[in-house]
Every structure is written in C-alpha cells, then in structure tokens.
Amino acid sequence: MNEKAQPIHPILPRDVRNILVILPSWVGDACMATPVLRHLAQHRPSARIATFGRTNLRPLMDGLPWINSFHPGAMRGTKALGELRNIRAEHFDAVLLLPNSFRSAAFARLTGITHRAGTDRDGRGWLLNHRFAQEKSLQSAATAYASLASWWTGVPLVDQHIELHVTEQDRSAAQILLRESSENSKDTTAPIRNLILLNPGANREDKRWPADHFVRAARELSLVRPAGDPPRTIAVNGGPAEAALCAEIAEKSGGIDLCSRGVMLGSLKAILERTALLLTNDTGPRHIAAALQTPTIALFGPTDCRWTPTDYPHERRLLSEPFLTEDRIADDHSTLCAIDRISVGDVMHAAQTLDQSLAAHERSRISR
C-alpha cells in the first residue's frame, strides 16, 4: 500500500468505547494478529476490547492484558445465530475484521454494529461502512493487519512482534503432560534444556516434511548436547487429525507422544516456553514459538516464507529451494519446492549454527 494515501485522521471515531475484533481462523494468523490488539489497547486505552474467533483460539488469547473478553464461536450454521445474539447483547460500537472472507463481512453486518471496518475485496465492500483499499501483493498477514490497523486508528502500527502470555493454568497442564513431579519441577518457567519438540503436522500434505526425516533428525539431535548435559528428550506435538503421524514418529524416535496425552494450545504455549529446540513445518506452533522466544528450525516447501515472516532472530528457516528468484513464489512451484528436498543434514547444520548463535547471544547478555 502507498503510505501517502493513508488518511491523517483516524477512521475509528474517537468516541467509540466498545470494540470487537474478529480474528482470523488459523492459529498462525491469530498469533500474527496480536500486534493489532496491543496497538488498539495502547491508542484507545479507555476502550473495552473484545475478540471473536474459533473456539480453539481461546487458549491463545488467554492471559493477554489488552483484551477484556473472548467470544468463541463460528460464523456459519445454526450456532452462528446464538453467537449473533450474544454479540448484540454486548452493544459494541465498532468491529474490525481481520479476515478477508465474505462470510466474516456478512457476519459483521448481521451483528448490527454501527461501525464495521475491513479490507474491501471479493465483493464484500457493500457490507462494510469503513472500507480499506489494500493492494493484493506478496506480503505477510502481519503486515496486512498492521496496515489495516494503522488506517483504522490513524496511528502507524510499527511494532509487529508477536506476543502471547502463558498462564499458570497453562503451566500446570504442561507439567502434567510431561509427567513431571512437583518435587522435580518447582520452577515451571525454567527451560527444559534437553527437550526437543517435533511438530510434524500441517494443514496440507505437501507442507509436511517426511515422517522418516523427522525420526532421523530426532535421533541425531538427541545425541547433540553440551558435555555433562543429560540426554535430550524428544516430544512430538500435533492435533487430533495428526494422531497417527505423531504416534508413528514418537514410537520410532523414542519420544513422548503429546498428541495422545491431549496437548492443547494452552499447554503447548507452556511447553514451548521451556523448550530447547522446536523442529517444525510451516504451521501455527512456529508462530507460538516466536512469541515465546523458543529456538526454532522451520521447514518450508511449496509455501513461500515471505507470507509468514516472524522476524525472530532465533529461528532458522530452511527452504526446499533457497535459490528461487524473488519474482517467483514458492507456492507456484510445487515440484521445484517439494519439501522432501530438505535433508536431515540441512537440519543438523541449522541446529549447529543456531546453537552457536544462542551461545554468542548468551555471552553478550552476560557481559552487559
């Protein structure tokens, strides 16, 4: 978007005191929406800010100091009618739509909220009374949300770092999942320096690094540790739809199957808060890790890493085709960017350079 075209005055009326933000559906996108929530709270400190999103996103929102409530629900089917009644009862003055879907705009219109703001695209502009003209281009969701929020508030959103908070309930759930005794885990915020977390799932098969690659990497990573440290423990994370995949990798790598133990996003936050290394495909937990400062190796196949940058210094991104020219998008070259082109050796080299970077960072921190 051309910055000169942005208005000087805010679109959001100054007398608005009750704001609803409709969140994107995917976990990673919801994480990238947190700078918008922080921005609204900073520049409208007297406003009450609520969020609406899929039920599974509640643990991500839990603990955030900038929102007053979270409304879980769907925007389709008969259940949506109940959600609309609940929202109308809150008497919101304004709603900001982060999703670009037609359905979200129709839902916002049905809430009866006076000020409805969102991106003008896909024929939904007539459902909004504050329409943001955003050019379609290769940009991350975080940048798109920041542009939208800057336009709405009239104040540039500069700080795009993802931020999540871990609650004591999250930490207790993680402790149970990892089968830790209270005697051995008095400090539940301390890093489990020998824990390597694998995240082998993704919403598409072609985004998944092969299971046998995860197993081989886990075995090799478990052997790499500083002298005197205990052997590294492997844990495997995934959702219910990835149960078989997680079980296979956990069994073959000798790891903990967190999926079978019922890991949820809240407990995952607490586990990532304390994890030494996350090895993950391009999927939601990668963004949670960035928010919680977890060292990460992220694997990219036919999805362009420019869609979802985290700007997190302790992440190493491995691309299946690192020499793709800037004018080409990985999503359009599925064969050239097949994720199985990333080797276990690539992962081990990334882990080594990441360890060196972390050690240098720690030395610099101590010397200050």
C-alpha angles and dihedrals in degrees: 000000000000105000091207089065093062114108121250093222124057120259090213108085113245093230093059110119104164115059131180121197117197107213128217116256103237121082094231093049091048089054090051088052093063094087088061092054091048090048093052092049092050096049099035100036094161094052125100108232123199131174133214122202148125114313093246090062094065094091089055091055095043111108097018108134095207100067128067098199145357122223110204120203151093132274096221139061130020092311089066090067091062091047090052091053091051093049094047089053089059092060096219116194098204140013129202117203115210095176116079096213125123088228093060091051092049090049091050090051091052092053089070092227109158102220112048117176131181146118115307104231145116093031096296099112094101089063091059129063094198108050124188115206104213121176116236106243142134100286134132124259088244091058092046091051091047092052091049093048092046091053092047097049098032089231121104114248101221104160106073099167114134115243130191130166127220116219127210088247088057091051093049091051091050091050090055092047092052090046092235120167119227089239092058097039109047091138104052092177095059118106117261088224094194098049119109114188120205120201105187100164133089137166090257130047093225090058091059120098107223116276093234089055090055090049094050092045091049092052093049095043091051089061095051110087139126116273112277095020119123119253113284118256121224122216127180123212130197147132127261092271089057096050096115092047093049092046092052095049094043092051095048095043096041090240137144113268101221091176093064089046091058104255114190131188092264095053089041090058090055093046092050090048088064103032125117096209138003119203107193147158119237097287143113102288088061089067093045088053091052090053091051097043095245115162105246142190109199122196121212126192123158094349117089114240089216090074092064113026115165098190085218113151095211095058123096114200117206114199122201087220108025093173097060107134117248093247091061125075119218091223089067095053106057096161097044090045099044106153094225088071087079106091131212086242089059089054093048091050090049090050090052094050090045091053090051091049092049091049091051090048091051092049090050091049093051093048093054 
